[in-house]
């Protein structure tokens, strides 16, 4: 029984690490989009001011 319990624990740890990895990927993509859109808006403002 001990082997089965340790195998399950390993799978649970791998699943949790995978979920954390996916959450970080999604947040980084959103942050990149925000940065790009901000850069785009800054360019528009500069163009309108001149």
Secondary structure by P-SEA (a helix, b strand, c coil): caaaaaaaaaaaaaaaaaaaaaaaaaaaaaaaaaaaaaaaaaaaaaaaac
